[in-house]
Amino acid sequence: MWIDLAITMVKIIFILTVTVGFFAPVLTWVERKQSAIMQDRIGANRADIMGFTALGLFHIIADALKMFTKEDFIPQGANRALHTLSPIVALVPAILTFAVVPFGGQYTLWGKEVNLVISDLDVGLLFVFAISSIATYGYVVAGWSSNNNWSLLGAMRTASQMISYEVTMGLTIIGVLMAFGSMQLTVIGAAQENYYWGIVMQPLGFLMFFTAAIAENKRVPFDAPEAESELVAGYFTEYSGLKFGMFFMAEFIEMVTIGAIMTILFFGAWHIPFLTTATLLSMFDFLGDSGANLVVMLIHVGVFFGKVTFFIFVQMIIRWTLPRFRYDQIMKLGWKILLPASLLNIVGTGAFILWW
Amino acid sequence: MAYFVDRNVKMTWWERSYIPEILRGMMITSRHFFKNLFGFVPFFLGKKKDREIFTVYYPEETMQFPIAYRGRPVLALNEDNLPNCVACGLCEIACPAYCIDIIPGENSGKQNKVERYPVKFTIDYAVCIFCGFCEEACPEEAIFMSDQYDITMLDRKKMKYDMEQLLVPVSELKDRMDFCRKMYGKWNY
Protein backbone atom coordinates (compact mmCIF):
# COMPACT_ATOMS: atom_id res chain seq x y z
CA MET A 1 0.00 0.00 0.00
CA TRP A 2 2.82 2.38 0.92
CA ILE A 3 4.66 1.51 -2.27
CA ASP A 4 1.57 2.37 -4.35
CA LEU A 5 1.33 5.71 -2.61
CA ALA A 6 5.00 6.37 -3.23
CA ILE A 7 4.65 5.51 -6.94
CA THR A 8 1.65 7.85 -7.26
CA MET A 9 3.53 10.62 -5.49
CA VAL A 10 6.48 10.19 -7.86
CA LYS A 11 4.15 10.38 -10.85
CA ILE A 12 2.46 13.53 -9.54
CA ILE A 13 5.78 15.20 -8.83
CA PHE A 14 7.05 14.20 -12.28
CA ILE A 15 4.01 15.69 -14.04
CA LEU A 16 4.17 18.88 -12.00
CA THR A 17 7.89 19.22 -12.68
CA VAL A 18 7.45 18.70 -16.40
CA THR A 19 4.46 21.02 -16.88
CA VAL A 20 4.75 23.78 -14.29
CA GLY A 21 8.46 23.52 -13.70
CA PHE A 22 9.76 22.92 -17.21
CA PHE A 23 7.31 23.53 -20.02
CA ALA A 24 5.56 26.67 -18.73
CA PRO A 25 8.70 28.74 -18.04
CA VAL A 26 10.72 27.44 -20.97
CA LEU A 27 7.85 28.07 -23.40
CA THR A 28 7.86 31.77 -22.53
CA TRP A 29 11.47 31.83 -23.69
CA VAL A 30 10.77 29.58 -26.69
CA GLU A 31 7.95 31.77 -27.90
CA ARG A 32 10.04 34.92 -27.82
CA LYS A 33 13.10 33.32 -29.31
CA GLN A 34 11.31 31.29 -31.98
CA SER A 35 9.29 34.26 -33.17
CA ALA A 36 12.46 36.33 -33.30
CA ILE A 37 14.40 33.81 -35.33
CA MET A 38 11.41 33.29 -37.61
CA GLN A 39 11.23 37.02 -38.33
CA ASP A 40 14.99 37.38 -38.94
CA ARG A 41 15.59 38.99 -35.55
CA ILE A 42 17.76 37.88 -32.63
CA GLY A 43 15.36 37.96 -29.71
CA ALA A 44 15.78 38.18 -25.97
CA ASN A 45 19.47 37.81 -25.06
CA ARG A 46 20.37 40.67 -22.73
CA ALA A 47 19.68 39.27 -19.25
CA ASP A 48 22.97 37.90 -18.01
CA ILE A 49 24.56 36.46 -14.89
CA MET A 50 28.27 37.34 -14.61
CA GLY A 51 28.41 37.98 -18.33
CA PHE A 52 26.78 34.69 -19.34
CA THR A 53 23.57 35.07 -21.30
CA ALA A 54 22.87 31.39 -22.13
CA LEU A 55 20.94 32.32 -25.30
CA GLY A 56 18.59 34.47 -23.25
CA LEU A 57 17.46 31.69 -20.93
CA PHE A 58 18.01 33.95 -17.90
CA HIS A 59 15.09 36.06 -19.09
CA ILE A 60 12.89 33.39 -17.49
CA ILE A 61 14.39 34.19 -14.09
CA ALA A 62 14.19 37.91 -14.79
CA ASP A 63 10.52 37.62 -15.76
CA ALA A 64 9.70 35.58 -12.66
CA LEU A 65 11.47 38.09 -10.41
CA LYS A 66 9.65 40.95 -12.08
CA MET A 67 6.26 39.29 -11.60
CA PHE A 68 6.97 38.51 -7.94
CA THR A 69 8.02 42.03 -7.08
CA LYS A 70 5.39 43.95 -9.05
CA GLU A 71 2.51 45.70 -7.34
CA ASP A 72 -0.61 43.54 -7.15
CA PHE A 73 -3.13 46.05 -8.41
CA ILE A 74 -6.89 45.78 -7.95
CA PRO A 75 -8.83 48.49 -9.80
CA GLN A 76 -11.38 50.73 -8.11
CA GLY A 77 -14.90 49.32 -8.22
CA ALA A 78 -13.68 45.80 -8.91
CA ASN A 79 -15.08 42.80 -7.12
CA ARG A 80 -12.07 42.05 -4.93
CA ALA A 81 -12.91 38.46 -4.08
CA LEU A 82 -13.70 37.36 -7.64
CA HIS A 83 -10.81 39.37 -9.04
CA THR A 84 -8.45 37.40 -6.81
CA LEU A 85 -10.16 34.07 -7.37
CA SER A 86 -10.37 34.02 -11.17
CA PRO A 87 -6.66 33.46 -11.98
CA ILE A 88 -6.78 30.41 -9.72
CA VAL A 89 -9.90 29.14 -11.47
CA ALA A 90 -8.13 29.59 -14.78
CA LEU A 91 -4.85 27.94 -13.79
CA VAL A 92 -5.94 24.97 -11.70
CA PRO A 93 -7.99 23.16 -14.41
CA ALA A 94 -5.10 23.53 -16.84
CA ILE A 95 -2.84 21.58 -14.46
CA LEU A 96 -5.62 19.25 -13.30
CA THR A 97 -6.24 17.78 -16.76
CA PHE A 98 -2.86 16.10 -16.53
CA ALA A 99 -4.26 13.81 -13.85
CA VAL A 100 -5.71 11.53 -16.54
CA VAL A 101 -3.14 12.05 -19.29
CA PRO A 102 -1.03 8.90 -19.68
CA PHE A 103 2.60 9.55 -20.55
CA GLY A 104 3.58 5.92 -20.95
CA GLY A 105 2.16 2.40 -20.98
CA GLN A 106 2.13 -0.33 -18.34
CA TYR A 107 5.41 -1.87 -17.23
CA THR A 108 6.43 -4.56 -14.75
CA LEU A 109 9.25 -3.29 -12.59
CA TRP A 110 10.56 -5.79 -10.01
CA GLY A 111 7.24 -7.53 -9.70
CA LYS A 112 5.25 -4.32 -9.46
CA GLU A 113 2.79 -3.15 -12.14
CA VAL A 114 3.50 0.49 -12.96
CA ASN A 115 0.86 2.32 -14.98
CA LEU A 116 2.20 5.67 -16.12
CA VAL A 117 -0.93 7.69 -15.49
CA ILE A 118 -1.86 9.37 -12.22
CA SER A 119 -5.54 8.38 -12.30
CA ASP A 120 -6.69 5.83 -14.88
CA LEU A 121 -10.31 6.95 -15.20
CA ASP A 122 -12.80 5.07 -17.38
CA VAL A 123 -14.07 8.39 -18.69
CA GLY A 124 -10.68 10.04 -19.01
CA LEU A 125 -11.51 11.95 -22.16
CA LEU A 126 -14.76 13.31 -20.72
CA PHE A 127 -12.87 14.33 -17.60
CA VAL A 128 -10.40 16.33 -19.68
CA PHE A 129 -13.19 18.21 -21.43
CA ALA A 130 -15.22 18.72 -18.27
CA ILE A 131 -12.28 20.14 -16.35
CA SER A 132 -10.88 22.27 -19.15
CA SER A 133 -14.24 23.94 -19.71
CA ILE A 134 -14.25 25.05 -16.06
CA ALA A 135 -11.37 27.33 -17.00
CA THR A 136 -13.86 29.36 -19.08
CA TYR A 137 -15.42 30.54 -15.80
CA GLY A 138 -12.04 31.82 -14.74
CA TYR A 139 -11.71 33.94 -17.88
CA VAL A 140 -15.28 35.23 -17.85
CA VAL A 141 -15.21 36.10 -14.16
CA ALA A 142 -11.83 37.77 -14.60
CA GLY A 143 -13.27 40.01 -17.28
CA TRP A 144 -16.42 40.81 -15.37
CA SER A 145 -14.85 41.46 -11.97
CA SER A 146 -12.25 43.89 -13.35
CA ASN A 147 -14.81 46.69 -13.83
CA ASN A 148 -13.25 47.56 -17.18
CA ASN A 149 -14.85 47.76 -20.60
CA TRP A 150 -12.01 46.07 -22.44
CA SER A 151 -11.99 43.22 -19.94
CA LEU A 152 -15.73 42.75 -20.21
CA LEU A 153 -15.62 42.69 -24.01
CA GLY A 154 -12.76 40.20 -23.88
CA ALA A 155 -14.69 38.04 -21.46
CA MET A 156 -17.78 38.06 -23.68
CA ARG A 157 -15.73 37.07 -26.69
CA THR A 158 -14.04 34.35 -24.66
CA ALA A 159 -17.37 32.93 -23.57
CA SER A 160 -18.88 32.86 -27.06
CA GLN A 161 -15.75 31.47 -28.68
CA MET A 162 -15.14 28.78 -26.07
CA ILE A 163 -18.74 27.60 -26.18
CA SER A 164 -18.83 27.52 -30.00
CA TYR A 165 -15.65 25.56 -30.36
CA GLU A 166 -16.27 23.21 -27.46
CA VAL A 167 -19.24 21.84 -29.44
CA THR A 168 -17.00 21.10 -32.43
CA MET A 169 -14.32 19.64 -30.21
CA GLY A 170 -16.75 17.33 -28.47
CA LEU A 171 -18.25 16.13 -31.75
CA THR A 172 -14.82 15.54 -33.28
CA ILE A 173 -13.89 13.37 -30.33
CA ILE A 174 -16.94 11.17 -30.97
CA GLY A 175 -15.30 9.96 -34.20
CA VAL A 176 -12.19 8.94 -32.27
CA LEU A 177 -14.30 7.21 -29.63
CA MET A 178 -16.11 5.25 -32.33
CA ALA A 179 -12.83 4.23 -33.93
CA PHE A 180 -11.22 3.01 -30.69
CA GLY A 181 -14.33 2.00 -28.76
CA SER A 182 -13.21 3.48 -25.45
CA MET A 183 -13.00 6.72 -23.51
CA GLN A 184 -10.10 5.57 -21.38
CA LEU A 185 -7.04 7.45 -22.53
CA THR A 186 -4.72 4.57 -21.64
CA VAL A 187 -6.81 2.18 -23.76
CA ILE A 188 -6.84 4.61 -26.69
CA GLY A 189 -3.08 4.99 -26.35
CA ALA A 190 -2.45 1.25 -26.17
CA ALA A 191 -4.69 0.61 -29.21
CA GLN A 192 -2.31 2.61 -31.43
CA GLU A 193 0.58 0.28 -30.75
CA ASN A 194 1.74 -0.52 -34.26
CA TYR A 195 0.77 1.88 -37.04
CA TYR A 196 -2.97 2.11 -36.42
CA TRP A 197 -2.67 5.72 -35.44
CA GLY A 198 -5.65 7.98 -34.96
CA ILE A 199 -4.57 10.21 -37.83
CA VAL A 200 -4.87 7.22 -40.21
CA MET A 201 -8.44 6.53 -39.07
CA GLN A 202 -9.55 10.14 -38.55
CA PRO A 203 -7.58 12.51 -40.80
CA LEU A 204 -10.46 15.01 -41.07
CA GLY A 205 -11.14 14.65 -37.36
CA PHE A 206 -7.53 15.57 -36.60
CA LEU A 207 -7.69 18.79 -38.63
CA MET A 208 -10.93 19.86 -37.00
CA PHE A 209 -9.71 18.93 -33.53
CA PHE A 210 -6.51 20.89 -34.03
CA THR A 211 -8.43 23.98 -35.20
CA ALA A 212 -10.89 23.78 -32.33
CA ALA A 213 -8.11 23.17 -29.82
CA ILE A 214 -6.21 26.29 -30.89
CA ALA A 215 -9.48 28.24 -30.67
CA GLU A 216 -10.04 26.84 -27.17
CA ASN A 217 -6.60 28.00 -26.14
CA LYS A 218 -7.35 31.49 -27.54
CA ARG A 219 -4.11 31.74 -29.47
CA VAL A 220 -3.59 33.44 -32.82
CA PRO A 221 -5.42 33.18 -35.25
CA PHE A 222 -8.26 32.82 -32.73
CA ASP A 223 -7.05 35.41 -30.23
CA ALA A 224 -10.04 37.75 -30.53
CA PRO A 225 -10.62 37.52 -26.70
CA GLU A 226 -7.26 39.09 -25.93
CA ALA A 227 -6.64 40.97 -29.17
CA GLU A 228 -3.89 43.44 -28.30
CA SER A 229 -4.74 45.90 -31.05
CA GLU A 230 -8.43 46.06 -30.17
CA LEU A 231 -8.91 45.26 -26.47
CA VAL A 232 -5.54 46.16 -24.87
CA ALA A 233 -5.19 42.67 -23.37
CA GLY A 234 -8.75 41.37 -23.21
CA TYR A 235 -9.94 39.77 -20.02
CA PHE A 236 -6.64 40.19 -18.13
CA THR A 237 -6.19 43.90 -18.87
CA GLU A 238 -6.49 44.80 -15.18
CA TYR A 239 -4.17 42.10 -13.87
CA SER A 240 -0.59 42.61 -12.82
CA GLY A 241 2.12 40.78 -11.02
CA LEU A 242 1.76 37.11 -10.27
CA LYS A 243 -1.97 37.04 -11.06
CA PHE A 244 -1.15 38.01 -14.62
CA GLY A 245 1.59 35.41 -14.48
CA MET A 246 -0.99 32.77 -13.58
CA PHE A 247 -3.07 33.59 -16.66
CA PHE A 248 0.08 33.48 -18.72
CA MET A 249 1.09 30.14 -17.24
CA ALA A 250 -2.40 28.73 -17.80
CA GLU A 251 -2.11 29.52 -21.49
CA PHE A 252 1.20 27.75 -21.84
CA ILE A 253 0.12 24.73 -19.81
CA GLU A 254 -2.99 24.49 -21.98
CA MET A 255 -0.70 24.37 -24.98
CA VAL A 256 1.04 21.38 -23.44
CA THR A 257 -2.34 19.79 -22.67
CA ILE A 258 -3.47 20.20 -26.26
CA GLY A 259 -0.22 18.71 -27.47
CA ALA A 260 -0.60 15.76 -25.09
CA ILE A 261 -4.25 15.07 -25.94
CA MET A 262 -3.51 15.30 -29.65
CA THR A 263 -0.58 12.93 -29.30
CA ILE A 264 -2.69 10.40 -27.43
CA LEU A 265 -5.74 10.58 -29.69
CA PHE A 266 -4.16 10.92 -33.13
CA PHE A 267 -0.42 10.31 -33.08
CA GLY A 268 0.12 6.97 -31.42
CA ALA A 269 0.65 8.24 -27.85
CA TRP A 270 3.97 6.84 -26.55
CA HIS A 271 4.50 4.34 -29.39
CA ILE A 272 7.10 4.38 -32.11
CA PRO A 273 5.58 3.31 -35.49
CA PHE A 274 6.34 -0.29 -36.55
CA LEU A 275 8.06 -0.96 -33.21
CA THR A 276 5.71 -2.66 -30.80
CA THR A 277 6.41 -2.85 -27.07
CA ALA A 278 7.16 -6.56 -27.36
CA THR A 279 9.81 -5.92 -30.03
CA LEU A 280 11.40 -3.21 -27.92
CA LEU A 281 11.40 -5.50 -24.88
CA SER A 282 13.13 -8.27 -26.83
CA MET A 283 15.73 -5.76 -28.04
CA PHE A 284 16.74 -5.00 -24.45
CA ASP A 285 16.47 -8.62 -23.31
CA PHE A 286 20.08 -8.71 -22.14
CA LEU A 287 19.28 -6.31 -19.27
CA GLY A 288 16.98 -8.76 -17.57
CA ASP A 289 13.22 -8.52 -17.31
CA SER A 290 12.94 -5.47 -15.05
CA GLY A 291 15.88 -3.71 -16.67
CA ALA A 292 14.38 -4.08 -20.14
CA ASN A 293 11.05 -2.79 -18.82
CA LEU A 294 12.76 0.22 -17.27
CA VAL A 295 14.62 1.10 -20.46
CA VAL A 296 11.46 0.71 -22.56
CA MET A 297 9.57 2.90 -20.08
CA LEU A 298 12.16 5.65 -20.37
CA ILE A 299 12.10 5.40 -24.17
CA HIS A 300 8.31 5.61 -24.23
CA VAL A 301 8.19 8.62 -21.92
CA GLY A 302 10.84 10.31 -24.05
CA VAL A 303 8.94 9.56 -27.26
CA PHE A 304 5.71 10.86 -25.76
CA PHE A 305 7.19 14.17 -24.66
CA GLY A 306 9.06 14.43 -27.95
CA LYS A 307 5.76 14.26 -29.81
CA VAL A 308 4.21 16.78 -27.40
CA THR A 309 7.12 19.14 -28.02
CA PHE A 310 6.63 18.77 -31.77
CA PHE A 311 2.97 19.76 -31.48
CA ILE A 312 3.85 22.75 -29.31
CA PHE A 313 6.31 23.75 -32.03
CA VAL A 314 3.58 23.45 -34.68
CA GLN A 315 1.23 25.59 -32.57
CA MET A 316 3.95 28.22 -32.24
CA ILE A 317 4.55 28.26 -36.01
CA ILE A 318 0.83 28.73 -36.60
CA ARG A 319 0.77 31.52 -34.04
CA TRP A 320 3.53 33.45 -35.80
CA THR A 321 2.29 32.76 -39.33
CA LEU A 322 -1.41 33.61 -39.45
CA PRO A 323 -3.18 36.92 -38.85
CA ARG A 324 -6.12 37.20 -36.49
CA PHE A 325 -9.62 36.24 -37.62
CA ARG A 326 -12.37 38.78 -37.37
CA TYR A 327 -15.02 37.97 -34.76
CA ASP A 328 -17.71 37.12 -37.34
CA GLN A 329 -15.22 34.95 -39.23
CA ILE A 330 -14.53 32.98 -36.05
CA MET A 331 -18.24 32.39 -35.50
CA LYS A 332 -18.78 31.49 -39.17
CA LEU A 333 -15.92 29.00 -39.13
CA GLY A 334 -17.16 27.47 -35.90
CA TRP A 335 -20.85 27.11 -36.61
CA LYS A 336 -21.12 26.95 -40.40
CA ILE A 337 -18.06 24.94 -41.38
CA LEU A 338 -16.59 22.98 -38.49
CA LEU A 339 -19.85 21.88 -36.87
CA PRO A 340 -21.43 20.37 -40.05
CA ALA A 341 -18.07 18.89 -41.01
CA SER A 342 -17.69 17.20 -37.64
CA LEU A 343 -21.24 15.83 -37.88
CA LEU A 344 -20.44 14.47 -41.36
CA ASN A 345 -17.28 12.97 -39.92
CA ILE A 346 -19.35 11.07 -37.35
CA VAL A 347 -21.71 9.80 -40.06
CA GLY A 348 -18.81 8.75 -42.25
CA THR A 349 -17.05 6.94 -39.41
CA GLY A 350 -20.29 5.18 -38.50
CA ALA A 351 -20.85 4.04 -42.08
CA PHE A 352 -17.25 2.83 -42.27
CA ILE A 353 -17.58 0.81 -39.07
CA LEU A 354 -20.97 -0.60 -40.14
CA TRP A 355 -20.04 -1.82 -43.63
CA TRP A 356 -16.43 -2.90 -43.26
CA MET B 1 -24.01 41.51 -37.99
CA ALA B 2 -21.05 42.20 -40.16
CA TYR B 3 -21.81 43.66 -43.55
CA PHE B 4 -20.28 42.27 -46.71
CA VAL B 5 -17.51 44.23 -48.41
CA ASP B 6 -16.70 43.27 -51.98
CA ARG B 7 -12.91 43.55 -52.11
CA ASN B 8 -12.83 42.30 -55.69
CA VAL B 9 -10.62 39.37 -54.76
CA LYS B 10 -10.97 36.44 -57.11
CA MET B 11 -9.80 33.31 -55.35
CA THR B 12 -9.60 29.87 -56.83
CA TRP B 13 -11.21 26.90 -55.22
CA TRP B 14 -7.77 25.77 -54.03
CA GLU B 15 -7.16 29.06 -52.23
CA ARG B 16 -10.61 29.19 -50.71
CA SER B 17 -10.21 25.75 -49.11
CA TYR B 18 -7.74 27.60 -46.82
CA ILE B 19 -5.69 24.68 -45.53
CA PRO B 20 -3.17 24.45 -48.41
CA GLU B 21 -2.56 28.19 -48.14
CA ILE B 22 -2.01 27.89 -44.37
CA LEU B 23 0.51 25.15 -45.04
CA ARG B 24 2.24 27.35 -47.62
CA GLY B 25 2.51 30.18 -45.08
CA MET B 26 3.86 27.80 -42.46
CA MET B 27 6.43 26.54 -44.97
CA ILE B 28 7.70 30.10 -45.46
CA THR B 29 7.99 30.85 -41.73
CA SER B 30 9.61 27.49 -40.99
CA ARG B 31 12.07 27.97 -43.83
CA HIS B 32 13.18 31.26 -42.27
CA PHE B 33 13.27 29.60 -38.86
CA PHE B 34 15.46 26.68 -39.86
CA LYS B 35 17.72 28.76 -42.07
CA ASN B 36 18.39 31.19 -39.23
CA LEU B 37 18.62 28.40 -36.64
CA PHE B 38 21.19 26.33 -38.49
CA GLY B 39 22.97 29.42 -39.76
CA PHE B 40 24.74 29.28 -36.40
CA VAL B 41 26.54 26.10 -37.38
CA PRO B 42 29.21 27.64 -39.68
CA PHE B 43 30.06 30.03 -36.82
CA PHE B 44 31.28 27.13 -34.71
CA LEU B 45 33.34 25.86 -37.64
CA GLY B 46 35.13 29.18 -37.75
CA LYS B 47 33.25 30.65 -40.70
CA LYS B 48 30.80 33.50 -41.10
CA LYS B 49 27.29 33.00 -39.81
CA ASP B 50 24.92 32.13 -42.66
CA ARG B 51 21.86 34.00 -41.48
CA GLU B 52 19.54 36.71 -42.70
CA ILE B 53 19.50 38.54 -39.38
CA PHE B 54 20.38 42.20 -39.66
CA THR B 55 19.90 43.25 -36.04
CA VAL B 56 22.62 45.57 -34.72
CA TYR B 57 23.67 45.16 -31.07
CA TYR B 58 23.33 48.89 -30.51
CA PRO B 59 25.64 50.10 -27.75
CA GLU B 60 28.39 47.65 -28.70
CA GLU B 61 28.07 47.99 -32.46
CA THR B 62 26.88 50.99 -34.41
CA MET B 63 25.72 51.24 -37.98
CA GLN B 64 27.80 52.79 -40.75
CA PHE B 65 25.57 55.61 -41.93
CA PRO B 66 25.46 56.96 -45.49
CA ILE B 67 27.34 60.22 -45.89
CA ALA B 68 24.12 62.19 -46.35
CA TYR B 69 23.08 61.33 -42.78
CA ARG B 70 22.61 64.37 -40.53
CA GLY B 71 23.94 63.81 -37.02
CA ARG B 72 24.94 66.49 -34.55
CA PRO B 73 26.50 69.65 -36.06
CA VAL B 74 30.21 70.11 -35.26
CA LEU B 75 32.74 72.86 -35.94
CA ALA B 76 35.68 72.21 -38.25
CA LEU B 77 39.21 72.73 -36.90
CA ASN B 78 41.55 73.44 -39.83
CA GLU B 79 45.15 72.36 -40.39
CA ASP B 80 46.54 75.41 -38.54
CA ASN B 81 44.62 74.31 -35.42
CA LEU B 82 42.25 77.25 -35.71
CA PRO B 83 38.49 77.11 -36.23
CA ASN B 84 37.27 77.89 -39.74
CA CYS B 85 34.51 79.97 -38.23
CA VAL B 86 34.57 83.72 -38.82
CA ALA B 87 31.60 84.49 -36.56
CA CYS B 88 29.48 85.91 -39.37
CA GLY B 89 26.30 84.71 -37.64
CA LEU B 90 24.64 83.27 -40.73
CA CYS B 91 24.10 79.89 -39.08
CA GLU B 92 22.65 81.60 -36.04
CA ILE B 93 20.11 83.33 -38.28
CA ALA B 94 19.42 80.20 -40.38
CA CYS B 95 18.77 78.04 -37.32
CA PRO B 96 15.00 77.46 -37.05
CA ALA B 97 15.27 76.26 -33.45
CA TYR B 98 17.55 79.10 -32.22
CA CYS B 99 19.97 76.62 -30.68
CA ILE B 100 23.20 78.29 -31.92
CA ASP B 101 24.61 81.12 -29.85
CA ILE B 102 27.65 83.07 -31.08
CA ILE B 103 29.48 85.92 -29.36
CA PRO B 104 31.87 87.43 -31.93
CA GLY B 105 35.04 89.35 -31.13
CA GLU B 106 37.54 91.49 -32.99
CA ASN B 107 40.67 89.72 -34.05
CA SER B 108 43.80 90.87 -32.28
CA GLY B 109 45.98 89.13 -34.85
CA LYS B 110 46.55 85.68 -33.34
CA GLN B 111 43.11 84.05 -33.24
CA ASN B 112 42.37 84.08 -36.94
CA LYS B 113 43.41 85.31 -40.34
CA VAL B 114 40.33 87.50 -40.80
CA GLU B 115 39.02 90.37 -38.68
CA ARG B 116 36.32 88.48 -36.68
CA TYR B 117 36.48 85.34 -34.60
CA PRO B 118 33.99 83.57 -32.32
CA VAL B 119 34.71 84.31 -28.65
CA LYS B 120 31.96 81.92 -27.65
CA PHE B 121 30.16 79.40 -29.85
CA THR B 122 27.55 77.19 -28.18
CA ILE B 123 25.06 74.73 -29.64
CA ASP B 124 22.27 73.47 -27.39
CA TYR B 125 21.66 69.88 -28.52
CA ALA B 126 18.53 69.71 -26.37
CA VAL B 127 17.01 72.25 -28.75
CA CYS B 128 18.75 71.33 -32.03
CA ILE B 129 16.50 69.64 -34.57
CA PHE B 130 19.32 68.28 -36.78
CA CYS B 131 17.98 70.05 -39.88
CA GLY B 132 21.34 70.92 -41.43
CA PHE B 133 20.42 74.52 -42.29
CA CYS B 134 23.51 75.84 -40.45
CA GLU B 135 25.73 73.72 -42.65
CA GLU B 136 23.94 74.98 -45.74
CA ALA B 137 24.18 78.61 -44.64
CA CYS B 138 27.87 78.54 -43.73
CA PRO B 139 30.05 80.34 -46.32
CA GLU B 140 33.38 79.28 -44.75
CA GLU B 141 32.95 75.48 -44.51
CA ALA B 142 33.14 75.82 -40.75
CA ILE B 143 30.13 73.86 -39.48
CA PHE B 144 29.25 70.31 -40.58
CA MET B 145 26.75 67.62 -39.69
CA SER B 146 28.60 64.60 -38.24
CA ASP B 147 27.28 61.03 -38.01
CA GLN B 148 26.89 61.07 -34.22
CA TYR B 149 23.28 60.98 -33.07
CA ASP B 150 23.38 59.51 -29.54
CA ILE B 151 23.79 62.58 -27.34
CA THR B 152 22.27 61.62 -23.99
CA MET B 153 22.70 63.40 -20.67
CA LEU B 154 21.05 63.23 -17.29
CA ASP B 155 21.28 67.02 -16.98
CA ARG B 156 19.76 69.29 -19.59
CA LYS B 157 22.36 71.99 -18.96
CA LYS B 158 25.12 69.65 -20.05
CA MET B 159 23.52 69.36 -23.48
CA LYS B 160 24.84 72.84 -24.22
CA TYR B 161 28.20 72.22 -25.92
CA ASP B 162 30.77 74.97 -26.03
CA MET B 163 33.66 75.61 -28.42
CA GLU B 164 36.09 73.00 -27.04
CA GLN B 165 33.50 70.21 -27.24
CA LEU B 166 32.34 71.19 -30.71
CA LEU B 167 35.67 71.37 -32.53
CA VAL B 168 36.56 68.38 -34.69
CA PRO B 169 39.70 68.14 -36.89
CA VAL B 170 38.88 68.79 -40.52
CA SER B 171 40.52 65.51 -41.58
CA GLU B 172 37.64 63.60 -39.96
CA LEU B 173 35.08 65.62 -41.90
CA LYS B 174 36.65 65.08 -45.35
CA ASP B 175 33.80 62.97 -46.77
CA ARG B 176 31.08 65.23 -45.51
CA MET B 177 32.93 68.26 -46.88
CA ASP B 178 33.11 66.69 -50.34
CA PHE B 179 29.43 65.83 -50.14
CA CYS B 180 28.53 69.40 -49.18
CA ARG B 181 30.57 70.88 -52.01
CA LYS B 182 28.82 68.60 -54.48
CA MET B 183 25.41 69.10 -52.95
CA TYR B 184 25.34 72.86 -52.35
CA GLY B 185 27.85 73.70 -55.11
CA LYS B 186 25.38 72.90 -57.85
CA TRP B 187 23.12 75.74 -56.75
CA ASN B 188 26.16 77.99 -57.04
CA TYR B 189 25.90 80.06 -53.89
Contacts between the chains, C-beta under 8 A, distances in Angstrom:
chain1	res1	chain2	res2	distance
A	34	B	33	6.8
A	37	B	32	7.6
A	37	B	33	5.6
A	37	B	36	4.6
A	37	B	37	5.9
A	38	B	29	5.1
A	38	B	30	7.8
A	38	B	32	5.4
A	38	B	33	4.6
A	38	B	36	7.6
A	39	B	32	7.4
A	40	B	32	6.4
A	40	B	36	6.4
A	40	B	51	7.8
A	40	B	52	4.8
A	40	B	53	5.3
A	40	B	54	7.0
A	41	B	53	6.5
A	41	B	55	5.6
A	42	B	53	5.9
A	42	B	55	4.6
A	207	B	19	7.0
A	317	B	26	5.3
A	317	B	29	5.8
A	317	B	30	5.9
A	317	B	33	7.4
A	318	B	22	7.6
A	318	B	26	6.7
A	320	B	29	6.0
A	321	B	22	7.5
A	321	B	25	4.6
A	321	B	26	5.2
A	321	B	28	7.6
A	321	B	29	4.6
A	322	B	22	6.7
A	322	B	25	6.7
A	326	B	2	7.1
A	327	B	2	8.0
A	328	B	1	7.5
A	328	B	2	4.0
